[in-house]
């Protein structure tokens, strides 16, 4: 069994952004030379998320509308957490979208269904944050 680890770093220009990181994850798989196994991709910050969905701008707009209904950013004083910081809403949004994804690797590629893509979701941005990619599996191209 082989393993490979890589970090991705992001610093968004806005408080909330969705970044398609599918190609970056596939690049890490290519670098690992693992052909059959699994990849874990997780946000290493409590106000960011990694999730799988469709890369469609209307859907991303719908994410925003939904999240703002469930956990609106303002007014800041609606949250007990917001004393020192103003990001309680970002913590809740992260809980809804999740910390990580685990994906199968088959013949050296992400084994996805139609339209599936991996996203980094930032809910309290404009500072440097990281995503961990951890890959485990076998190199042998003769496994299948």
Backbone as CSV, one residue per row, in Angstrom:
resi,resn,N_x,N_y,N_z,CA_x,CA_y,CA_z,C_x,C_y,C_z
1,UNK,0.853,-1.179,0.000,0.000,0.000,0.000,0.895,1.237,0.000
2,UNK,0.584,2.146,-0.881,1.337,3.389,-0.994,0.462,4.541,-0.490
3,UNK,1.109,5.595,-0.019,0.355,6.771,0.395,1.057,8.031,-0.116
4,UNK,0.282,9.095,-0.221,0.785,10.367,-0.748,0.005,11.487,-0.067
5,UNK,0.701,12.561,0.251,0.071,13.699,0.937,0.452,14.992,0.230
6,UNK,-0.534,15.867,0.093,-0.286,17.168,-0.526,-1.222,18.189,0.112
7,UNK,-0.758,19.419,0.216,-1.593,20.509,0.705,-1.842,21.506,-0.416
8,UNK,-3.064,22.009,-0.459,-3.430,23.112,-1.336,-3.687,24.316,-0.442
9,UNK,-3.278,25.483,-0.878,-3.488,26.704,-0.108,-4.343,27.675,-0.897
10,UNK,-5.269,28.333,-0.209,-6.162,29.295,-0.840,-6.242,30.554,0.008
11,UNK,-6.356,31.681,-0.668,-6.692,32.939,-0.014,-7.684,33.634,-0.931
12,UNK,-8.951,33.543,-0.570,-10.009,34.072,-1.428,-10.073,35.591,-1.327
13,UNK,-10.655,36.192,-2.343,-10.829,37.643,-2.381,-12.117,38.089,-1.695
14,UNK,-13.006,37.129,-1.459,-14.315,37.423,-0.866,-14.528,36.565,0.370
15,UNK,-15.475,36.974,1.181,-15.806,36.221,2.394,-16.276,34.810,2.057
16,UNK,-17.104,34.675,1.003,-17.593,33.367,0.593,-17.297,33.132,-0.877
17,UNK,-16.716,31.969,-1.158,-16.431,31.567,-2.540,-16.498,30.053,-2.642
18,UNK,-16.760,29.596,-3.875,-16.728,28.172,-4.196,-15.700,27.988,-5.301
19,UNK,-14.694,27.168,-5.040,-13.602,26.965,-5.989,-13.591,25.508,-6.413
20,UNK,-13.663,25.267,-7.716,-13.596,23.907,-8.242,-12.144,23.445,-8.154
21,UNK,-11.890,22.425,-7.337,-10.527,21.927,-7.145,-10.330,20.536,-7.752
22,UNK,-11.264,20.099,-8.577,-11.199,18.758,-9.156,-9.884,18.521,-9.897
23,UNK,-9.479,19.460,-10.732,-8.232,19.286,-11.504,-7.011,19.239,-10.594
24,UNK,-7.041,19.998,-9.502,-5.921,19.980,-8.558,-5.837,18.639,-7.827
25,UNK,-6.998,18.067,-7.508,-7.023,16.750,-6.866,-6.536,15.691,-7.848
26,UNK,-6.992,15.764,-9.097,-6.533,14.797,-10.097,-5.030,14.929,-10.329
27,UNK,-4.512,16.143,-10.313,-3.063,16.358,-10.461,-2.303,15.671,-9.324
28,UNK,-2.823,15.761,-8.108,-2.191,15.090,-6.973,-2.219,13.573,-7.155
29,UNK,-3.325,13.051,-7.675,-3.410,11.611,-7.954,-2.357,11.234,-8.990
30,UNK,-2.219,12.036,-10.045,-1.204,11.778,-11.063,0.193,11.776,-10.443
31,UNK,0.462,12.752,-9.587,1.773,12.844,-8.924,2.032,11.621,-8.046
32,UNK,0.997,11.110,-7.424,1.141,9.972,-6.512,1.454,8.672,-7.244
33,UNK,1.049,8.591,-8.494,1.172,7.387,-9.327,0.308,6.234,-8.822
34,UNK,-0.616,6.529,-7.919,-1.546,5.508,-7.425,-2.628,5.288,-8.475
35,UNK,-2.874,4.028,-8.784,-3.832,3.667,-9.816,-5.174,3.204,-9.259
36,UNK,-5.137,2.559,-8.089,-6.350,2.014,-7.470,-6.313,2.344,-5.990
37,UNK,-7.336,3.037,-5.510,-7.355,3.387,-4.094,-8.397,4.430,-3.781
38,UNK,-8.050,5.290,-2.824,-8.970,6.328,-2.359,-8.219,7.629,-2.135
39,UNK,-8.939,8.720,-2.312,-8.394,10.031,-1.997,-9.337,10.706,-0.998
40,UNK,-8.735,11.233,0.057,-9.438,12.037,1.049,-9.067,13.484,0.772
41,UNK,-10.059,14.350,0.704,-9.815,15.778,0.511,-10.575,16.499,1.606
42,UNK,-9.851,17.211,2.491,-10.563,17.883,3.568,-10.018,19.267,3.872
43,UNK,-10.951,20.126,4.247,-10.616,21.484,4.658,-9.995,21.426,6.044
44,UNK,-8.904,22.131,6.222,-8.187,22.118,7.496,-8.536,23.341,8.346
45,UNK,-9.661,23.954,8.066,-10.110,25.127,8.806,-11.601,24.979,9.084
46,UNK,-12.020,25.417,10.240,-13.376,25.175,10.733,-14.441,26.033,10.050
47,UNK,-14.029,26.986,9.222,-14.997,27.827,8.507,-14.892,27.633,6.997
48,UNK,-14.385,26.476,6.595,-14.289,26.124,5.173,-14.770,24.688,5.003
49,UNK,-15.056,24.322,3.760,-15.654,23.023,3.484,-15.065,22.439,2.202
50,UNK,-15.157,21.131,2.084,-14.905,20.444,0.821,-16.142,19.587,0.556
51,UNK,-16.666,19.689,-0.663,-17.895,18.961,-0.984,-17.910,18.617,-2.469
52,UNK,-18.805,17.725,-2.839,-18.975,17.318,-4.242,-20.336,17.789,-4.716
53,UNK,-20.336,18.418,-5.886,-21.591,18.799,-6.521,-21.307,19.195,-7.961
54,UNK,-22.290,19.768,-8.604,-22.210,20.193,-10.001,-21.561,21.580,-10.082
55,UNK,-20.793,21.811,-11.131,-20.169,23.124,-11.343,-21.080,23.950,-12.242
56,UNK,-22.105,24.515,-11.638,-23.106,25.278,-12.378,-23.401,26.546,-11.590
57,UNK,-23.225,27.694,-12.223,-23.320,28.975,-11.508,-24.691,29.206,-10.875
58,UNK,-25.758,28.783,-11.526,-27.083,28.936,-10.931,-27.210,28.147,-9.637
59,UNK,-26.639,26.966,-9.618,-26.655,26.146,-8.411,-25.853,26.815,-7.298
60,UNK,-24.717,27.385,-7.645,-23.891,28.055,-6.637,-24.633,29.271,-6.056
61,UNK,-25.373,29.961,-6.884,-26.219,31.051,-6.414,-27.281,30.516,-5.443
62,UNK,-27.855,29.367,-5.782,-28.845,28.738,-4.913,-28.232,28.324,-3.574
63,UNK,-26.982,27.845,-3.592,-26.282,27.529,-2.337,-26.263,28.767,-1.447
64,UNK,-25.856,29.891,-2.046,-25.751,31.140,-1.296,-27.090,31.540,-0.684
65,UNK,-28.125,31.509,-1.468,-29.458,31.890,-0.970,-29.905,30.974,0.164
66,UNK,-29.693,29.669,-0.009,-30.064,28.703,1.030,-29.277,28.957,2.313
67,UNK,-27.972,29.085,2.181,-27.135,29.268,3.373,-27.451,30.562,4.106
68,UNK,-27.760,31.606,3.362,-28.095,32.869,4.015,-29.451,32.811,4.711
69,UNK,-30.354,31.962,4.229,-31.637,31.780,4.928,-31.426,30.994,6.225
70,UNK,-30.588,29.972,6.169,-30.374,29.099,7.322,-29.464,29.752,8.363
71,UNK,-28.379,30.388,7.904,-27.393,30.990,8.815,-26.933,32.327,8.237
72,UNK,-27.747,33.358,8.344,-27.386,34.651,7.765,-26.143,35.246,8.434
73,UNK,-25.326,35.882,7.619,-24.110,36.508,8.140,-24.433,37.618,9.138
74,UNK,-25.407,38.453,8.792,-25.744,39.612,9.623,-27.202,39.532,10.067
75,UNK,-27.572,40.133,11.163,-26.732,40.947,12.050,-25.799,40.060,12.884
76,UNK,-24.595,40.554,13.086,-23.582,39.780,13.794,-23.989,39.463,15.231
77,UNK,-24.735,40.335,15.846,-25.086,40.145,17.259,-26.157,39.081,17.485
78,UNK,-26.634,38.434,16.421,-27.607,37.351,16.603,-26.945,36.072,17.116
79,UNK,-25.620,36.010,17.094,-24.885,34.808,17.486,-24.084,35.044,18.761
80,UNK,-24.121,34.108,19.677,-23.312,34.191,20.894,-21.823,34.111,20.596
81,UNK,-21.451,33.350,19.579,-20.040,33.190,19.216,-19.408,34.526,18.821
82,UNK,-20.200,35.396,18.232,-19.673,36.653,17.701,-19.422,37.661,18.825
83,UNK,-18.273,37.546,19.418,-17.801,38.512,20.394,-16.458,39.029,19.910
84,UNK,-15.531,38.116,19.842,-14.197,38.439,19.340,-14.169,38.420,17.810
85,UNK,-14.903,37.477,17.216,-14.961,37.339,15.760,-16.396,37.556,15.286
86,UNK,-16.555,37.657,13.966,-17.889,37.836,13.388,-18.226,36.711,12.429
87,UNK,-17.812,35.481,12.761,-17.932,34.398,11.788,-18.759,33.201,12.253
88,UNK,-19.653,33.392,13.192,-20.491,32.267,13.648,-21.245,31.646,12.477
89,UNK,-21.730,32.491,11.574,-22.461,31.966,10.419,-21.591,31.031,9.586
90,UNK,-20.308,31.342,9.466,-19.383,30.517,8.674,-19.205,29.137,9.304
91,UNK,-19.182,29.067,10.625,-19.084,27.778,11.313,-20.316,26.922,11.023
92,UNK,-21.485,27.537,11.048,-22.730,26.799,10.777,-22.770,26.346,9.318
93,UNK,-22.393,27.225,8.408,-22.384,26.872,6.981,-21.455,25.697,6.715
94,UNK,-20.307,25.675,7.367,-19.372,24.567,7.217,-20.007,23.260,7.691
95,UNK,-20.765,23.312,8.792,-21.416,22.107,9.282,-22.396,21.558,8.252
96,UNK,-23.067,22.443,7.536,-24.032,22.015,6.533,-23.367,21.400,5.306
97,UNK,-22.249,21.954,4.879,-21.587,21.479,3.665,-20.538,20.414,3.938
98,UNK,-20.108,20.270,5.173,-19.202,19.189,5.532,-17.731,19.552,5.443
99,UNK,-16.934,18.712,6.052,-15.489,18.929,6.167,-14.716,18.311,5.016
100,UNK,-15.193,17.174,4.486,-14.342,16.374,3.604,-15.148,15.538,2.624
101,UNK,-14.411,15.019,1.662,-14.951,14.004,0.752,-13.913,12.893,0.613
102,UNK,-14.402,11.702,0.366,-13.553,10.562,0.036,-14.031,10.050,-1.306
103,UNK,-13.094,9.896,-2.234,-13.445,9.472,-3.594,-12.617,8.256,-3.987
104,UNK,-13.221,7.405,-4.780,-12.513,6.255,-5.321,-11.591,6.694,-6.460
105,UNK,-10.470,5.986,-6.552,-9.540,6.153,-7.680,-9.543,4.835,-8.442
106,UNK,-9.841,4.893,-9.726,-9.857,3.717,-10.583,-9.025,4.017,-11.820
107,UNK,-8.070,3.162,-12.094,-7.168,3.330,-13.237,-6.536,4.729,-13.249
108,UNK,-6.178,5.218,-12.054,-5.460,6.484,-11.939,-6.310,7.734,-12.055
109,UNK,-7.631,7.591,-12.055,-8.518,8.756,-12.199,-9.607,8.745,-11.135
110,UNK,-10.108,9.934,-10.825,-11.273,10.035,-9.950,-12.427,9.260,-10.571
111,UNK,-13.056,8.416,-9.797,-14.144,7.572,-10.293,-15.468,8.238,-9.930
112,UNK,-15.895,9.161,-10.785,-17.049,10.011,-10.534,-18.243,9.622,-11.377
113,UNK,-19.414,10.007,-10.888,-20.629,9.953,-11.673,-20.710,11.200,-12.538
114,UNK,-21.719,11.258,-13.395,-21.870,12.423,-14.272,-21.982,13.722,-13.469
115,UNK,-21.278,14.723,-13.903,-21.336,16.091,-13.377,-20.659,16.285,-12.028
116,UNK,-20.203,15.228,-11.385,-19.582,15.402,-10.074,-18.243,16.131,-10.173
117,UNK,-18.079,17.096,-9.286,-16.847,17.879,-9.188,-16.563,18.109,-7.699
118,UNK,-15.302,18.343,-7.366,-14.916,18.610,-5.977,-14.726,20.117,-5.811
119,UNK,-15.306,20.653,-4.743,-15.223,22.087,-4.472,-14.632,22.370,-3.106
120,UNK,-13.902,23.470,-3.051,-13.513,24.091,-1.792,-14.530,25.199,-1.556
121,UNK,-15.219,25.137,-0.434,-16.184,26.167,-0.074,-15.626,27.017,1.043
122,UNK,-15.491,28.294,0.782,-14.970,29.232,1.775,-16.120,30.056,2.316
123,UNK,-16.263,30.090,3.645,-17.358,30.808,4.271,-16.907,31.979,5.141
124,UNK,-15.599,32.131,5.331,-15.036,33.236,6.112,-13.657,33.556,5.539
125,UNK,-13.635,33.998,4.314,-12.396,34.099,3.561,-11.566,35.341,3.773
126,UNK,-10.700,35.542,2.795,-9.762,36.649,2.731,-8.568,36.434,3.665
127,UNK,-8.342,35.179,4.047,-7.107,34.822,4.733,-6.663,33.447,4.251
128,UNK,-5.406,33.168,4.439,-4.805,31.956,3.887,-5.291,30.712,4.646
129,UNK,-5.794,29.740,3.877,-6.271,28.486,4.458,-5.837,27.323,3.578
130,UNK,-5.835,26.129,4.173,-5.350,24.976,3.426,-6.348,23.833,3.355
131,UNK,-6.118,23.013,2.348,-6.872,21.787,2.116,-5.869,20.649,2.064
132,UNK,-6.169,19.570,2.753,-5.314,18.394,2.751,-5.822,17.385,1.730
133,UNK,-4.900,16.840,0.956,-5.199,15.717,0.059,-4.369,14.539,0.556
134,UNK,-5.022,13.439,0.877,-4.340,12.222,1.312,-4.809,11.079,0.430
135,UNK,-3.857,10.421,-0.218,-4.172,9.363,-1.175,-3.549,8.064,-0.686
136,UNK,-4.339,6.983,-0.688,-3.803,5.661,-0.361,-4.259,4.680,-1.434
137,UNK,-3.387,3.748,-1.743,-3.747,2.749,-2.735,-2.536,2.039,-3.301
138,UNK,-2.737,1.480,-4.464,-1.710,0.675,-5.127,-1.283,1.322,-6.446
139,UNK,-0.003,1.190,-6.730,0.545,1.734,-7.989,0.307,0.827,-9.184
140,UNK,0.263,-0.444,-8.952,0.272,-1.413,-10.039,-0.835,-1.154,-11.049
141,UNK,-0.445,-1.072,-12.309,-1.418,-0.884,-13.379,-2.055,-2.204,-13.783
142,UNK,-1.605,-3.304,-13.209,-2.113,-4.629,-13.551,-3.156,-5.128,-12.561
143,UNK,-3.716,-4.227,-11.745,-4.693,-4.644,-10.739,-6.039,-5.009,-11.334
144,UNK,-6.404,-4.422,-12.450,-7.718,-4.725,-13.039,-7.594,-5.612,-14.237
